[in-house]
């Protein structure tokens, strides 16, 4: 049985690009950079990128808008369950391989 993906292609690309940038800055493999992110960070990033993509933000502004949304997401993160966070992490890890 396969699990349906929850990330839209644009959200996945945004998240992947963010992790790749973080990995480059830290000079570590991308999968290692992803592993160091706490669930709350994954949830905030997921929220930020999903909201920015839903707002149809142009790609050149996507990362800045997503980070703005992620930083202001504290009140909305309760809706992101541990299962959703785990699936986001798994989809993102697969995209980084």
C-alpha positions in Angstrom: 0.0 0.0 0.0 1.3 3.4 -0.9 0.8 6.6 1.1 -0.6 9.6 -0.8 1.7 12.6 -0.8 0.6 15.7 1.0 3.1 18.1 -0.4 2.2 19.9 -3.6 5.1 19.9 -6.1 5.7 23.6 -5.6 5.7 23.2 -1.8 8.1 20.3 -2.0 10.5 22.2 -4.3 10.5 25.2 -1.9 11.1 23.0 1.1 13.8 21.1 -0.7 15.6 24.3 -1.8 15.5 25.6 1.8 17.1 22.5 3.2 19.7 22.5 0.4 20.6 26.1 1.1 20.8 25.3 4.9 23.0 22.3 4.1 25.3 24.4 1.9 25.7 27.0 4.6 26.5 24.4 7.2 28.7 22.3 4.7 26.8 19.1 5.5 24.8 16.7 3.4 21.2 17.7 2.8 19.8 14.6 4.5 21.9 15.5 7.6 20.6 19.1 7.5 17.1 17.7 7.4 17.7 15.4 10.3 18.8 18.3 12.5 15.5 20.1 12.0 13.1 19.7 15.0 9.5 18.7 14.3 8.4 22.3 15.2 10.8 23.6 12.5 9.5 21.2 9.9 6.0 22.1 10.8 6.7 25.8 10.6 8.5 25.5 7.2 5.7 23.3 5.9 3.1 25.8 7.0 5.1 28.7 5.5 5.8 27.1 2.1 2.2 25.7 1.8 0.7 29.1 2.6 3.1 31.0 0.2 2.4 28.5 -2.6 -1.4 28.8 -1.9 -1.0 32.6 -2.1 0.5 32.1 -5.6 3.7 34.0 -4.6 6.1 34.2 -7.5 9.0 31.8 -7.3 11.6 34.6 -6.8 9.8 35.8 -3.7 8.6 32.3 -2.5 11.4 31.8 0.1 11.1 35.2 1.7 7.3 35.0 2.0 7.5 31.4 3.3 9.9 32.4 6.0 7.7 35.3 7.0 4.7 32.9 7.3 6.8 30.3 9.1 8.0 32.8 11.7 4.4 33.9 12.4 3.0 30.4 12.4 3.1 29.6 16.1 -0.7 29.9 16.6 -1.4 27.7 13.6 1.0 24.8 14.2 -1.3 22.9 16.4 -3.2 21.8 13.3 -0.1 20.1 12.0 -0.1 16.7 13.7 2.9 14.5 14.4 1.8 12.2 11.6 1.7 15.1 9.1 5.1 16.3 10.3 6.5 12.8 9.9 5.1 12.5 6.4 6.4 15.9 5.4 9.9 14.8 6.7 9.7 11.5 4.7 8.6 13.2 1.5 11.3 15.8 1.8 13.9 13.2 2.6 12.9 11.2 -0.5 13.2 14.4 -2.6 16.7 15.0 -1.3 18.0 11.6 -2.3 
